[in-house]
């Protein structure tokens, strides 16, 4: 048992991360108030094509719903009730019911007016409820809504099939862009999109280096820190150049912490991983686990900015041989740019590919981070967040990783989660592994 005490200190980049999140939130309100800006619901994907439109701000409901759950349980409950009495049941994603319940109430958690969306471009995703997103805001106020197909298949990789899938997704996105130009009279700037695509590979490199640095013992940061960073440039979008500089600075600080043995948890003696987002209303369980000297190193979900990873022969996590973005010089047109963003058309998110197609990815992740245990929720809402979870636990158990399941509605919905029972589970789980709380 490791009884070493490591040095800890606050992250210097913490304030900057909060500023970027505040800037993102401010952009929502400013877009809603400006006559020259367009506020849209949806997600343009990891490589954001919406940068080609000046003044278009596409807001995903995931971070909005998560922050509502974290800031005010009382208000988020009112939001979900407002959605429920309009026929949207509790099996629907809590993020969605928080966000659009706030719209039904007409206000945000701080009492300010809810910023109404002017269009909806829902992001297709294996989590089957994504394709239903946007209907609530479209039903309340008659706005255009453009969906697209999610192209995927089971079985061995088929390059010819995937080429056809990429072309279909390019066509769908071109249709949305053309429709926005037609309906709102906005001109799309191809050069802005091409410039943003050129930055994306470097951001991914920095994010991957951070993931690799977190495999160090002691881990320089933990999941509760990573929760504040992993959405920057993806779900919470800011200027591409600013995003790149942020990830570079974050990488530099985490590398310094590794070099100087600065730990996320000073008493680290146990490492655990998660699967998918944590319950945003109850993040205190990270602190509770630290009383045992336990640090959470994250999940495939929160490390998604690093791309799809696999365990290499030297025991380190590295990128898979997935198709990569081409060099800038090969991107000349709008079609080239969109095609480059959709090379991984088989499935858009690495952590989802892991669950469906690469069954050893969960054990690769555990081995790469040297984890002792895994805490894996079984969410009742949001089917995509629970699929394969039991099978993954069995595979982890086979390599000696102890697994704990707990139940709840969904990360953004507190309704069905018994927090007192959850803490009891954590105590029994840790004690059964021979661990007691440290003084």
N, C-alpha and C positions, 0 to 999 in steps of 0.2 A: 504494500500500500504506500503510495507516494504522499509523504507528509511535508513536502517542500512548500514554502510560502513564496509566491512570486510577487513582484511589484505590480501595482495597478495605478492607473492614472486616467483622468478623463480624456476623451478624444478632442484634439484641438479643432478638428473639422466639424465638430458637432453643430456649432452655431451657423456655419455656412450651409449645412444640410437643412437646418430649420428655415433659413432664409430662402432657400430654393423652394421648399414646400410652400412657404408663405407666398412667395412670388407666383407659384402655380395657382394657389387658391385665389389670389388677387386677380390673376388673369381671367378667371371664370367670371367674377363680378364685373370686371371692366368690359369684357366681351359682351355680357348681357346688357350693360348700360350704353354701349357705344352703337351709334347708327351705322358705323362703317365696318364693324366687326360681326362675325357670324359665330354663334356658339352652337356646337353640335354635340349630340350624344353619340358615343361609339368608341371605337378603337381602330386606328389606322394600321395597327400592327407594330411589331418590334422595329421595323424600318419604316418610319412614318412618311407616307406619301403626302399627307395633308400639308406639309411644309411648303408645297408648291403653291398653295393659295395664301395670299397675303390677307391677314386678319381672320383666318379660319382657326378656331380653337376647338379641337375634338376632345371631349372629356369623357373618360371611362367611368362607369358607375361603381367599379370595384373600390378604388381609393376613397371615393366620396362616402360610400356605405360603410367602409371600414373605419374612417375617421368619425363618422356619426356614432358608431357603436362604441368607440373608445372615449369620445368626449363626454357623452351624456346618455346613460342607459335610459333615463326617464324619457328624453326626447326621442331616442331611436325606437323605443317601444310604442310611442304615439305614432311615429311614422309607419311602423309595420301594421299597426291597427288601422291606420287610414288606408293602407293598401288592402288589408284583409276585408274591410267592409265594402270595398269595391270589387270583390270577387277574386283577389289574388291571394291564394292560399299560402300556408306556412311551409309547404313543400318547395315553394319557390325560393331562390337564392336570397339570403338575408341582405346581401349588398344591394340587390335590386329593390327590395321592399323598403329598405332604409332610404335610399336615394329618391325613389319616386313617391314614397309616402311623404317625404319632406316637400315634394312638389305639390302633392294633394293638399297638404296643410298650408302651403303658400309661403313658408318661411324656412330658414336654415336654423341650425342649433343656436346661433348667436342672436336670433331674432330678426335678422335682416331678411329681405325679400328673396325668395327662391329664384335663381337665375334660370329663366325659361330657355329651353333649347329650341333652335330654329330648324333643325333637321336631325335625323337619326341614321347612323351608319353602323349598325351592330356588327360586332366582330364574330364570325363563325368560329366555333371552338368545340373540341370533343366534349367539354362540359355542356350537356345538351340544352341547358337553359339559355345559353348565350344567344341563340338564334331567336329567342322570344323577347330578348331585351329590346327596348325602344318602343314596344307597343303601348306601354303605359303612358309615356309622354306623348306619343302620337294620338292616342285616343282622347287625352285631355284637351290638347290643342291641335288642330289639323295642320300637321307639318309633314313634309316628305320623309319617307323612310326607304332606304335602299339596302337591301340585304345582298348576300353573296353566298355561294356554295362553299362548303368545307369538303375539299377533295382528299380522300384517303382510301386505303385498302389494306387488307391483311395479307400476310405471306411474304415471301422473299422479295427483295427490291427488284423492280423492273424499270430500268432507265427509260425505255420508250414510253411506258405508261406514265411515268412521272413527268416526262417532257410534255405530254399532252395535258396533264393536270396543271402544270405551270402555265401553259398557254391559256387554259380556261380561266385560271385565277387572274391572269393579266387582263383578259377580256372583261371579267367582272369588274375589276378596279377601274379600267378605262371607261366602262359604262358609268360608274359612279362619278368619276371626275367630269365626264362630259355632261352628265345631268346637273351637277352643281354649277358648272359653267353656264348651262342653258337656263336653269331656274333662277339662279341668283345673279347672273350677269357678271360673274367673277372670272378673271383670266388666270389660267394655271401657268406657273413659271417652271419650265422644265429644268432650268439651270439650278434653281434652288434645291430641287429634289436630288439632282446629280451630286451637288456639293454635300448635302447631308449624308448621302449614301457613302461618299468617300470617307466620312468621319467614323461611320459605324464600326468597321472592322477594328479600328484602334481602341474604341471604347470597350469592345468585347475583349480585347487583349488585356486591358487594365483590369476588367472585371474577373477574367480568368486567373490573372496573377494574384488577385485578392483571395479568390477561392483556394488557390494552391498555398498561399501563405497561412490560411486558416487551418491547414492540416498540421501545422506546427504544434508542438507541445511545449509550453502552454499556448492555447489559441489566443492570438492578439486581440480579437474581438469575438463576440458571441452573437447569437441570433437576435437578442433584444437590441443590439446595435445595428445589425444588418437590416432589421425591419425598417429602419429609418433611411436606408440607402438604396435598397435593391430596385425600387420603382423609379428612381430618378433617371429620366431619359427614356422611359418605357411607358408605364401607366401614368406617371406624372411627368409630363413633357415640358421642358424648358428649352432655351436656345441651344442648338446643337453644339456650337463652339463652347458655350458655358458648360454644357453637359460633359464634353470631352475633358475640359480643364478640371472639373470636379472629380471625375473618376481617376485622373492622373494624380491629383493631390491626395485623394483617399488611398490610392495604391502606395504612394510615397510614405504616408504616415504609418500605414500598417506594416510596411517593410521595415521602417525604423523601429516599430514596436517589437517586431520579431527579432531584429538584430540586438536589441537591448533587453530582450526577455520581459517585456511588459505584457501582463496577462489580462484577459477579460475577467477572469475569476482568479483571485490571488491564491486560493486554496485548491486549485484544480487537481482533482484526483479521479474524476469520472467524466466521460464525454458521451453526450447523447445527441441524437438527430431527431428530426421531425419529418412529417410528410404533409406538404401543403400549408396554407396559412394557419396561424395560431388564432385562438379566440380573442378578438380585438378588445373585448370588454374586460378581459381577465389576464392581462399580460403579467400580473404580479407573480404568476407561477414560475417565471424565470428566476426571480429573486428568491422564491421559496426553495427552488432546487439548488441554488447557490449555497444555501445553508448546509447542504450535504457535500459541498465542494464539487458540484456538478455544473458543467458548462454545456450549453446547447450550441452546436456548430452550424445549425441551420438545416435546410432541406433542399431537395432538388428544385423546389419551387423558388425559394429565395436566392438560390444561386443561378437562376435561369439566365441572368445577364451574361454569364460566362459561356453560354452556348451549351451544346450537348457534349458531356464529358464521359470518359471511360478510363478504366484502370490500365495503365501502361505496364510493361514488363518490369520497370524499375520500381513499381509500387506507387507511383505518383499519378494523380488525376490529370489527364490531358484531353485535348479535343479529339472527337471521333473523326473518321474519314468522311463526314458528311460533305456535300457540295458546299463550297465557300463562295463568297462574293468575288466577282471578277475584278481585275485591276481597273482603276478609274478610266484609263485610256480606252477601254472597250465599251464604255457606257457613253453613247452619243445621243440617244433619243429618249423620249418619254417611255416608249415600249421597252427599250434596253434597261432603263432604270427600274421599272416595275418588275421586269423579269428577274433582275438581280435581287430584288427584295424577296422573291418567292422561290428561290432555289430549293428550299426545304419544304416543298409543297405537300409532301406526303403527310406532314403534320406540322403545325406552326410553332409548337412549344416543345423544347427539348425534354422537359420533365414529363410531358404527356407521351412523347415517343418512348420514353423509358418504360412507362407503365404498360403500354400496348404491345410494343415490338421488341424491346431489349429487356428481357426478364431478369437478366443478371445486373442491370444498371443499379438497382437498389443495393445489392451486395457490393458492387464496385464502389459505390459512394461510401458505404459504411467502412469498407477496408481502407479507402483512401484517407478518410478522416480519423481512423483509429478509434471508432466509437465502441463503447461498451453496451449501450442500450439505445432503444428507439421508442419514442412516444408518438403513437399514431392515432389520430382521431377517426371516429366513424360518424361522419356528419349525416344527418337525416335529410337535409335539404341540399340540393346540388349534387346530382348523382355522379357527375364527373369527378367530384372531390373524394369519392369513396371507392370507386371502381378499382378492383385488384388489391385493395388494402390488406385484406386477410391473407391473400396469397403472398404478398410481399413480406408480411410478418413471418410466415412459415419459412421463407427463404432466408430471412435474417436469423431466425432461430437456428437454422442448420449450420450457420457459420459462427454460432456462439454469441450472437447479439440478442440480449434480453429485450422483449417487446411488451409495451403496455398499450392497451386500447382504452379510450374513453369516449363517451357519447355526448353529442350536442346537436343543436339544430343546424348550424352553419357558422363559419367564422364571424359573420356580421350579425348573428341572431342569438341572443342570450336565452331565449325562451325555455329551451329544453335542457340546458346544461346545469347540473347540480354541482356547484363549486365546492361545497363542503365534502361531498362524496369524492370529488376529483382529488382534493388534498389527501383524503384518507387513502385513496388508491396510490398516490405518490409515496406516502409514508410506507405502506406495506410493500410496495415494489422495491424501494430502496433497501428496506430492512431485510427483505428476503435475499438480497444480494450481499448482505453482510455489512451494510453501510448505516452509520448513525449520523445524526446532525452534529456538526462541529460546534464547539463552544464559541 
